[in-house]
Amino acid sequence: MKVPGDKSISHRSIMLGSIARGTTVVRGFLRGEDNIATLGAFRTMGVTIRDEGEVILIDGRGLHGLEEPSDVIDCGNSGTSIRLISGLLAGQKFFSVLTGDQYLRRRPMKRILDPLGRMGAEIYGRMGGNLAPLAIVGGALNGITYESPISSAQVKSAILLAGLYASGETTVIEPHLSRDHSERMLRYFGADIEAMPNGATVRGGRELQAREVCVPGDISSAAFFIVAALLVPGSELLVRNVGVNRARTGIIDILSAMGGSLEMVDRREISGEPVADLLVRSSRLKGIEIGGELVPRAIDEFPVICVAAALAEGTTIIRDARELRVKETDRIAAMAANLRKIGVLVTETVDGMEIRGTDRFKGGEVDSFGDHRIAMSMLVAGLVADDAVTVNDVDCIATSFPNGAGNDPRKGLIIAIDGPSGAGKSTIARLLADRLDYLYLDTGAMFRTVALMVKRSGVSIDDESALAEVCNRVNISFARSRDGGYSVFSNGEDVSHAIRTSEISMFTSRISAVKTVRDILLRLQRKMGSAGGVVLEGRDIGTVVFPDADVKFFLSASAEERGKRRFLELSAKNEEITLQQTIAQVVQRDAQDEQREHAPLRKADDAVEIDTTSLSIGEVLTSMEGIVRERMA
Ligand code: S3P
């Protein structure tokens, strides 16, 4: 799977893009509510930001180009927005007011007001300057060296952003290094910045240059699925394209120390940030002690770490994590309350908690406390609970999963490929799906799976109602395996091999002639494909299954060529057959397909026909991919 873009990096791409010179292009931007709040803030300050779907384009106005906002800037639920933007606004020559929702207006702001005040900023807030709304009278700033009492990327970043406008050098030092996305992106945009093992120094006055930013998947969002895969027996999960900045991979170190099977594969660097794929296998976990430098490196993952700990063997002790009390909600209190409701023994401490592992969760009703990470963590607990875990108030999940958690609904196009046998449909469909990162919905395998289940059930092919009952119970899913192949699952069982025996092949042709079966399969194909992001191939996909498919192809080739391909395929398998015979088979199959009663083979009027007779697979693929990409755009 892939997870949505990194929230922290998405925020910073808008901020730096807005004050850079030139047009910044952002790919993989997270359109969560927090990031949209940041985007809105910069629009209010005169920045043109265009959302073009695949990319966000920011017409940067240079270091001193922001305009005084004519209204209060609403940061919603986003601590990162209000704190980082405050730092940036401290150095502007105008007045601005920042506020947020009821949760944000309860979170501490003194942590940024104090250091910014020392730089010469004039900022006012409720409760002696600790609570938003904040009123900022921007002006000249001087560089400082600030030893922060807490490891907080929001504090550090606010000061560094103010430092861009300050005279001289601005240095921030933290107890342990918090996420350094600001430092990395500032360097990437050409700022005069130097990183240190536990902080950074920036020199003010230098203009930034627009860049292209590719936002990696958010490891904090991946964390829920990682823990789910560890806890649900028999799981293997590959999460692609996840940001693995060392300041963020505490979750991997913690879960590995608990005995979790986690691997980072294919490490690479994109836009100044390390990225990798994460491979996870379900594991038996054991309790550990977590504290010190691991805390800032996993600061957002504690709610889901609590869930993992609650199902581990032994006790887990979390300490040095007082910061959790001032997140979107008090995450120590929230998780303690929620875990108790599902039967876990938890003791709260001032700066953490003790969780006694159990081997089962009972169901229960719990609260999100308006916090996306609490909501998601409790849903993960629900996956492995004896009874349902009901989470109240889950709208907040949109903060990190704007399209819903899990697979994006209707994330991509529906692509239909039809054509006669031997036209290369299944090879092409599979490769095209790979290129587009879509799912190849192998309809042939679906028929085979149903056949396997019918065969195993022993019901007679003539007993329509028994047959329908068996078919209706089949729950098919596909998963891409690491080697690029596909696995087919029936009710959770991997049947990839079982459906390929010659016995099942023969039974499949018999069963697929039965109308009840075809009808049920039709419904199933529609159900599995309607989410989009799929390539389907067959004989009636564009005409019957998905007459509204976004892109339809009809692959053809001369009977001789198709017979030849079939001949080569079969001789490779050492089957005794002649070229004449395979050509004859193809011709016969064409006649059957065109004349069959249900859904005869015909090209949909709006299908693009590609004659593959004298084309290589690569050539066919490239032209198809071009057509699809054009349609996407
Ligand atoms: C963030 C920093 C962290 C983190 C938050 C995002 C950032 O907050 O919890 O979700 O983007 O800088 P703190 O700096 O308050 O620890």
Residues whose N, C-alpha, C, O or C-beta is under 5 A from the ligand:
A	BS01	S3P	S8 T80 S151 S152 A153 Q154 V155 I299 D300
